[in-house]
Amino acid sequence: MSNAFHHKVAVMTGGSAGIGHATARKIAKGSGTVYSTGRNQDGGGRGPAG
């Protein structure tokens, strides 16, 4: 099965919660690299894969 995120790089804003965090997790689980930012440091502290 091909993976649309394999070897891709994404820059996410709003990645500490909600849709941004869910999208960052999906990309990270698909073998992509994610750089994520957000206002809530506690919400995104574990990162997208956590």
C-alpha positions, -999 to +999 in steps of 0.1 A: +000+000+000+014+034-009+016+061+018+009+097+007+031+111+036+061+089+032+093+111+028+072+143+031+078+173+053+049+193+068+049+225+088+018+227+110+005+257+128-020+252+156-005+217+163-010+217+200-047+208+199-077+201+178-076+196+140-039+208+138-028+182+163-048+154+147-034+162+113+001+164+126-003+129+142-017+115+110+012+127+090+038+115+116+022+081+117+024+080+079+063+082+080+063+119+073+083+146+092+063+172+111+074+205+124+045+217+146+038+250+165+010+261+187+001+285+215-005+258+242+029+243+251+013+217+275-010+204+248+017+197+222+045+188+246+046+152+236+046+160+200+024+146+172+036+110+175+029+109+213 
